[in-house]
């Protein structure tokens, strides 16, 4: 199934916008985490981790899913395909991994920090609120770079599909020529 030009453009706008939002949210989480980990003010720590919880609970998952779904639509509806090029395949798996990490690691770390601060305790471990955003931000920047540079060429499947398509075109071209 190939997307029409307007559908492809709309999907691309959604994908780029959602990806940029995900990167920006993660940068915001990192800034809030650094603030919470380095400030001496209990009020600032509490405000920072509560803001992190708002981002994690209300924004990160919808943006992550919008990125994932729009990426799937683009990969399946364009010649890039899902498993035809290594860079697309790499982005798929990294997006899946970072979405899963957001659900199971980042949100739990933020929730633990909020619970501790709300109970009047200090931050349990600043690594919980710093490690996930650092790893995520690194992954998103890497995915942005490979989206622009498109390195590594086709996968084995992509090379086989290209060879099959080329053979079909040669056969079709031979059929259209009529002997004189």
N, C-alpha and C positions, 0 to 999 in steps of 0.2 A: 504494500500500500504506500503510495507516494502522496505527500501532502501537496495541496495546491499552493501556488506562490503566496497568496494572502494568508493561508493557514500556517505555512512555514514561517513567514515573517512574524505573525502574531505569536507563534510558539517561541520563536527566537527572542522576541522582546520580553516575553514572560520569563524565559529561562535566564537571560542575562540580568534582568531586574531582580529576580528572586535570588540568583547567585550573588549579586552585589549586595543585596540586603542581608544575606546570610553572612557574608564576609564582614560587613559593617556591624552587624549584631555581635559577632564574635569579637571584633575589635573593641566594641563597647563593653562586653563582658570582661575582657582582659583588663581594660582601664579600670573598671569597677573593682575587679579582683585585686589589682595592684594597689588601688586606693585602700581597700579593706585590709590588706596585708601589711601596709606600711604606715598607716596613720596611727596616731596615739589616741585618737578621740573615739570613745565608745559610740557616740552618736553617729559619727561618720562611718564607722564599721557597720553599724546596724542599717543605716540608710543605703550603703553600698550593697550589702548582701540582699536586702529587700528588693532593690532595683534589679539585681541579678536574677532574683526569683521571678519578678514580673517578666523580664526578657525571656527567661527559660520556659516559663509556664504558658505565656500567651503569644510569643512571637517566633521563637526558634523552630518549634515543630511545624507550624503551618508553612513557614518559609522553606524549611528543609524539604518538606513533602512537595511543595510547589517546584522547587529546584529539581527534585528527583523525577517527578511526573513529567514536567516539561522537557527534561533531558531525555526521558524514555520516548516521548512523542517525537522529538527531533531525531533521535537515533533510528527509530523504526520507520519514520516517514520521510527520510532523506537518504541520499546515496551513501552517507557516512556509515549507516548501519550501527548495530550494537556491538558486533564482534568482528567487524571487517578491518578496523584499524586499532592498533595497540593503544593509541592515546584515548580513543573513545572508551575502549574496554577498561582502561586504567581509571578514567574518570567515573565510570559506572561503579566500579568496586570501591573506590575511595568515597564516593557519595553515599553508597550503602553503608560503609563502615562508619563514616562520620555521623550519619543519621542515627544509626544504632547506638553509637557512643553518646550522642546527645540524649537519647531516651534513657539509657541505662547507667551512664557514668556522670555526665555533666549535671543533669537535673538532680540526681541523688546527692552529689557533692554540695550543690547549692542549697538543697533542702536541709541537709545536715548542718550547714553553716548558719542558715536562718534559724533553725531550731535551737542551736547552741546559743546564738546571740540573743534570741528572744528569752531564753531561760536565764540570761544574765551571765553566761559563761563567755570565755574568750573564743576566738575562732579555733575549731578543733585542729585543723591542719591546713595551713595556707596552700599547700600543694593541691588540695582538692579543688580550690577555686581558681588556681592559676594553671595547673597542668592541662586540663581539658581545653581551655581557650587557646593556649599556646599551640597544642597539637592540632586543633581544628584550624586555627589561623594558618599554620604552616601548610596543611593539606589544601585549604582553599586557594592560597597563593600559588601552590604548585599546580593545582587544576587550572587556574587561570592562565598560567604560563603555557601549559601544554595545549590549552584551547587556542591560544594565539599562534604558537609555533608549530603545532601538529607534527610532532616528531615520530620517529620509529617506523613509519610505513605500515603496510597492511599485515594482518595476521595470516596464518596459514589458510584459514577459512576465506579471508578476503582475497588472497592470491588465487585460490581455487575458483572462487566465484568470478573473478576477473577473467581467468583463463576460459571458463565455461562460456561466459558472455561473449568473449572474443571468438571462440569457436562457432557459436550460434550465429554471430554476425557474418562470419565467412561462409557458412552453409547457406544462410539466407541470401547473401550477395550472389552466390553461385546459382541459386534458384531463379533469381530475377533476371539473369542474363539468358536471353533466348538464342539458341544457335541460329546462325544465318542460313 
